[in-house]
Amino acid sequence: MFRLLSERLLLVKARHGVGPSASSSKSINLWFFHGNSSLKSISHSSESTPTDSKSLTVSYLTSSCGLSPEATLKASKWFTLKTPKNADLVLDFLRNHGFDHTHIAKVITRSPRLLEFHPERNLKPKMDFLTRYGFSGSQLMKILSEDPMIFTRSPERHIAPSLEILKGIVGTKEDVIEAINRSTYLLNSSVYKKRLMPKISSLRDHGVPASHVTNFLLMHPNMFCTWDPNRFRTSVVKVHGMGFNPLSTRFVEAVKTMYIIKSGWEEKSELYMNLGWSEDDLLSAFKMHPTFMQYSEKKIKRVFKFFVGELGWEPSSLSGCPVLLSHDMEKRIIPRCSLLQVLLSKGLIKKDMKWTSALKLSEKRFLERFVTKYEEEAPELMRTYQYMTESKGTKAT
């Protein structure tokens, strides 16, 4: 287009006796671009806007949105802010709905393109819909900060169907809100057909009561929303084949553990058997407390070293009480065992007393039964025990 207009201007000059020399052609082209204000704007924009927009984007994400340098660099690679006008409206909208500096930084870090959205048309309908459903302001800030992509979903086509399906599973609006507070994946309608419902079917097909499924969904929604359905079903089949009672709440806990450790089951089994357990010990312990198979090799070896190596217990004693593997060594196991040894040396407890029972007690019940009960016979117990627990048991070793 520019070339055509230049040629026409040269033709006009020629008619007035000006020849089409190189110098005249050059002067005409210069006049055309620098004498026309609208084209000057176009020329300037085409040459300098990318650099200016990049600088504006980086500056705005850092200063106005509070993004870290790393987050700004990542966002600016695929997002360019051409003008701050709309972005300012988005930030004002979020602030007016209670979002503080931290919330805003999270939202824009996870979805910087929200700065291009129209607040009234794109953001407000989602906020209003969820508010009407029953989400409080603080709950909305939490879930939208964690998953700002909710702002991109249609209330009618995505959010409402998700809420309806979830309510049909868990029963009440209050439970729906509780579950979504734990996992915003539940506001994505595609999750239900692809991941959540197949897992629920796997559990129900193997006799797990609906109430257990619901309770586990409320406690571990991400497990239902993100885990692979086929591998989940395989875990269900394995647990069922091990003789777990599907009516027990431990059934689903065992499925969760089996899924998490995957091929690590053989390695953990070998570790426990090398430490003195039989296959029967292992299966018995797994049925009582499935999560012990998730603990690290370092933690497992330390527990066995303390109970078997230092206290002289039989390895099978731990298989009869695998929950001990879950307790903190410094804050619970070592201080309590040290105190029980003091009581035993003073003849205040019997040699055949089951220490596993004492170690499983709540802190309040343990103090009542083994500390305050013997204040007269051993007044130093409380002070000694408090010192050991406050110092994380380091003095008890």
C-alpha positions in Angstrom: 0.0 0.0 0.0 2.7 2.4 1.0 4.6 1.6 -2.2 1.5 2.3 -4.3 0.9 5.7 -2.7 4.6 6.7 -3.1 4.4 5.8 -6.8 1.4 8.0 -7.2 3.1 10.9 -5.5 6.1 10.5 -7.9 3.6 10.6 -10.8 2.2 14.0 -9.6 5.8 15.4 -9.2 6.6 14.3 -12.7 3.6 16.1 -14.1 5.0 19.3 -12.6 8.4 18.9 -14.2 10.1 17.0 -11.4 12.0 14.0 -12.6 11.9 10.7 -10.8 15.5 10.8 -9.6 16.7 8.7 -6.7 17.1 11.9 -4.6 13.6 13.1 -5.4 12.1 9.6 -4.7 13.9 9.5 -1.4 12.6 13.0 -0.4 9.1 12.1 -1.3 9.1 9.0 0.7 10.5 10.8 3.7 7.8 13.5 3.3 5.1 10.8 3.1 6.1 9.1 6.3 7.2 12.0 8.4 4.6 14.5 7.2 1.6 12.2 7.9 0.8 12.1 11.6 -1.3 8.9 11.5 1.3 7.0 9.7 4.0 8.2 12.1 2.0 6.6 14.8 1.8 3.3 12.8 5.5 3.4 12.1 6.4 4.1 15.7 4.1 1.4 17.0 5.4 -1.3 14.7 9.0 -0.6 15.7 8.9 0.1 19.4 5.7 -1.4 20.9 7.1 -4.9 21.5 9.9 -3.6 23.6 7.7 -1.0 25.4 5.0 -3.6 26.1 7.6 -6.1 27.5 8.9 -3.5 29.8 5.4 -2.5 30.9 4.5 -6.1 31.5 7.5 -6.8 33.7 7.1 -3.6 35.6 3.4 -4.1 36.2 3.6 -7.7 37.3 6.3 -6.8 39.8 5.2 -3.5 41.2 1.4 -3.6 40.9 0.7 -7.3 41.3 3.5 -8.3 43.7 5.0 -11.1 41.7 8.4 -12.4 42.5 11.1 -11.9 39.9 10.9 -15.6 39.0 7.2 -15.6 38.6 7.4 -12.3 36.6 9.9 -13.8 34.2 7.8 -16.9 33.7 4.6 -15.0 33.1 6.1 -12.4 30.8 7.3 -15.1 28.4 3.8 -15.8 27.1 1.8 -12.8 28.4 2.2 -9.2 27.2 0.4 -6.3 28.8 -0.3 -3.6 26.2 -2.0 -1.1 28.5 -2.5 -1.1 32.3 -6.0 0.3 32.0 -7.9 -3.0 32.1 -5.4 -4.6 34.4 -6.0 -1.8 37.0 -9.7 -2.5 36.8 -9.1 -6.2 37.5 -6.9 -5.4 40.5 -9.4 -2.9 41.9 -12.2 -5.6 41.5 -10.1 -8.1 43.5 -9.3 -5.6 46.2 -12.9 -4.5 46.5 -13.8 -8.2 47.1 -11.3 -8.6 50.0 -8.3 -9.9 48.2 -5.1 -8.7 49.9 -1.6 -8.3 48.4 -0.8 -11.9 49.0 -4.0 -13.2 47.4 -3.6 -11.0 44.4 0.0 -12.2 43.9 -1.1 -15.8 44.0 -3.9 -15.2 41.5 -1.8 -13.4 38.9 1.1 -15.7 39.3 -1.1 -18.7 38.5 -3.2 -17.0 35.8 -1.7 -13.7 34.6 -4.1 -13.5 31.7 -6.8 -12.6 34.1 -5.5 -9.1 33.8 -7.0 -9.1 30.3 -10.5 -10.1 31.5 -13.3 -7.7 31.9 -14.2 -7.6 35.7 -17.9 -7.1 35.4 -18.4 -9.5 32.5 -15.9 -12.3 33.3 -15.1 -12.2 37.0 -18.1 -10.9 38.8 -20.6 -13.6 37.6 -18.4 -16.4 39.1 -18.0 -14.5 42.4 -21.7 -13.8 42.6 -22.7 -17.4 41.8 -20.4 -18.9 44.4 -21.5 -16.4 47.0 -25.1 -17.2 46.4 -24.3 -20.9 46.8 -22.9 -20.3 50.3 -19.2 -19.7 50.1 -18.0 -17.1 52.5 -15.7 -14.2 51.4 -12.7 -15.8 53.1 -13.5 -19.2 51.4 -13.7 -17.5 48.0 -10.4 -15.8 48.5 -8.8 -19.1 49.4 -10.1 -21.2 46.5 -9.8 -18.5 43.9 -6.3 -17.8 44.9 -5.4 -21.5 44.7 -7.2 -22.0 41.4 -7.9 -18.7 39.5 -8.9 -20.8 36.5 -12.3 -21.0 38.1 -12.8 -17.5 36.8 -12.6 -18.9 33.3 -15.4 -21.5 33.8 -19.0 -20.9 33.0 -21.3 -20.9 36.1 -24.1 -22.6 34.1 -22.0 -25.1 32.0 -19.3 -26.1 34.5 -19.6 -24.8 38.0 -23.3 -25.5 38.7 -23.1 -29.1 37.3 -20.0 -29.8 39.4 -21.8 -28.6 42.6 -24.9 -30.6 41.7 -23.0 -33.9 41.2 -20.9 -33.4 44.3 -23.9 -32.7 46.4 -25.5 -35.9 45.1 -22.4 -37.8 46.5 -21.7 -36.1 49.8 -25.3 -35.0 50.7 -25.3 -31.4 51.9 -24.2 -28.0 50.7 -22.0 -27.7 53.8 -20.1 -30.9 52.9 -19.8 -29.6 49.3 -18.2 -26.4 50.5 -15.9 -28.3 52.9 -14.7 -30.7 50.1 -14.1 -27.8 47.7 -12.1 -25.9 50.3 -9.9 -29.0 50.4 -9.7 -29.4 46.6 -10.7 -26.8 43.9 -10.5 -29.6 41.3 -14.0 -30.4 42.4 -15.2 -27.3 40.6 -14.0 -28.7 37.3 -16.9 -30.6 35.7 -14.6 -32.7 33.5 -13.0 -34.3 36.6 -16.2 -36.2 37.5 -16.6 -38.3 34.4 -12.9 -38.9 33.8 -11.6 -39.5 37.3 -13.9 -39.2 40.3 -16.9 -41.4 39.3 -14.7 -44.3 38.1 -12.9 -44.4 41.4 -16.2 -44.3 43.4 -17.5 -47.2 41.2 -14.3 -49.2 41.8 -14.8 -49.0 45.6 -18.6 -49.6 45.5 -18.1 -52.6 43.1 -15.9 -54.2 45.8 -18.4 -53.7 48.6 -17.2 -50.4 50.2 -20.2 -48.7 51.8 -21.3 -45.4 50.3 -20.8 -43.7 53.7 -17.1 -44.7 53.8 -16.6 -43.5 50.2 -18.2 -40.2 51.1 -16.1 -39.7 54.2 -12.9 -40.5 52.3 -13.8 -38.2 49.5 -14.3 -35.4 52.1 -11.0 -36.1 53.7 -8.9 -36.8 50.6 -10.6 -35.2 47.6 -7.4 -34.8 45.6 -7.0 -38.6 45.6 -10.4 -38.9 43.7 -9.7 -35.9 41.4 -6.1 -36.4 40.3 -5.1 -40.1 40.6 -5.2 -42.4 37.6 -8.5 -44.4 37.6 -6.9 -47.6 36.2 -4.1 -47.7 38.7 -6.6 -46.9 41.4 -8.8 -49.9 40.4 -5.7 -52.1 40.4 -5.0 -51.0 44.0 -8.5 -51.8 45.0 -8.3 -55.3 43.5 -4.9 -55.9 45.3 -6.3 -54.8 48.7 -9.4 -56.9 48.3 -7.3 -59.9 47.4 -5.3 -59.5 50.6 -8.4 -60.2 52.6 -9.3 -56.7 53.8 -12.9 -56.3 54.9 -14.5 -53.7 52.6 -16.8 -52.7 55.4 -13.8 -51.5 57.4 -12.6 -48.0 57.0 -9.1 -49.4 56.7 -10.0 -50.8 53.3 -9.9 -47.4 51.6 -6.8 -46.4 53.7 -5.1 -49.5 52.4 -6.1 -48.6 48.8 -4.6 -45.2 49.3 -1.3 -46.6 50.6 -1.1 -49.2 47.9 -1.6 -46.6 45.2 1.1 -44.3 46.7 3.8 -46.8 47.1 3.2 -48.4 43.7 6.1 -50.8 42.9 7.7 -49.9 46.2 5.7 -52.6 48.0 8.3 -55.2 47.3 11.1 -53.0 48.5 9.3 -52.1 51.8 8.3 -55.7 52.4 11.9 -56.8 52.0 13.1 -54.1 54.4 10.7 -55.1 57.2 11.5 -58.8 56.8 15.3 -58.0 56.9 14.5 -56.2 60.2 12.9 -59.4 61.6 9.3 -59.6 60.4 7.7 -62.6 58.8 5.3 -62.3 55.9 2.4 -62.9 58.3 3.8 -60.1 60.5 3.8 -57.8 57.6 0.2 -58.6 56.4 -1.1 -58.4 60.0 0.5 -55.0 60.5 -0.8 -53.8 57.2 -4.4 -54.7 58.1 -4.1 -52.9 61.4 -2.4 -49.7 60.2 -1.9 -49.5 56.4 0.0 -46.2 56.3 3.1 -47.6 58.0 4.2 -48.8 54.6 4.5 -45.2 53.4 7.2 -44.3 55.9 10.8 -43.7 54.8 13.5 -46.3 55.2 15.4 -44.0 57.5 12.4 -43.6 59.8 11.7 -47.4 59.8 15.3 -48.3 60.7 15.4 -45.8 63.5 12.3 -47.1 65.1 13.5 -50.7 65.0 16.9 -49.7 66.3 15.4 -48.0 69.3 12.8 -50.6 70.2 14.7 -53.8 69.2 18.3 -52.7 69.6 18.0 -50.4 72.7 14.9 -51.6 74.6 15.3 -55.3 73.6 11.9 -55.8 72.2 11.1 -58.6 69.8 10.5 -57.4 66.2 7.1 -59.0 66.2 6.1 -56.7 69.1 6.2 -53.8 66.6 4.1 -55.7 64.0 1.4 -56.1 66.7 1.4 -52.3 67.2 2.5 -50.7 63.8 1.0 -47.4 64.8 4.2 -46.8 66.8 6.0 -46.3 63.5 3.9 -43.2 62.9 4.8 -41.4 66.2 7.5 -38.8 66.6 10.6 -40.3 68.2 11.9 -37.2 69.9 8.6 -35.7 71.0 6.7 -38.8 72.0 8.5 -42.2 71.9 11.8 -41.4 73.6 10.4 -39.2 76.4 7.6 -41.6 77.3 9.9 -44.7 77.2 12.4 -42.8 79.4 9.7 -41.9 81.9 8.4 -45.5 82.0 11.9 -46.7 82.7 12.1 -44.4 85.7 8.8 -45.7 87.0 9.9 -49.2 86.5 13.2 -48.6 88.4 11.2 -47.2 91.3 8.9 -50.2 91.3 5.9 -48.0 90.5 4.8 -50.0 87.4 5.0 -53.8 86.8 7.6 -55.4 84.5 4.9 -57.1 82.5 3.0 -53.9 81.8 2.3 -53.3 78.1 4.3 -50.3 77.0 2.6 -50.2 73.7 -0.7 -49.3 75.4 1.0 -46.4 77.2 2.7 -45.2 74.0 -0.7 -45.1 72.2 -2.4 -42.9 74.8 -3.3 -39.3 74.2 -0.9 -36.8 75.9 -3.6 -35.9 78.5 -4.3 -39.6 79.4 -0.6 -40.4 79.5 0.1 -37.6 82.0 -2.9 -38.7 84.1 -1.9 -42.3 84.3 1.9 -42.1 84.5 2.9 -38.6 85.8 0.3 -36.9 88.0 -0.7 -40.2 89.5 2.8 -40.6 91.0 3.4 -37.0 92.1 3.9 -38.0 95.8 6.2 -41.0 95.1 8.2 -39.2 92.3 7.6 -35.4 92.4 10.4 -34.8 89.9 8.5 -36.7 87.1 6.5 -33.8 85.7 9.6 -31.5 85.5 11.7 -34.2 84.0 9.1 -35.2 81.4 8.4 -31.6 80.4 12.2 -31.0 80.0 12.5 -34.1 77.7 9.5 -33.2 75.5 10.5 -29.5 75.3 14.0 -30.4 74.3 12.5 -32.9 71.7 13.8 -35.9 73.6 17.5 -35.1 73.0 18.3 -35.5 76.6 16.5 -38.8 76.8 18.9 -40.5 74.4 
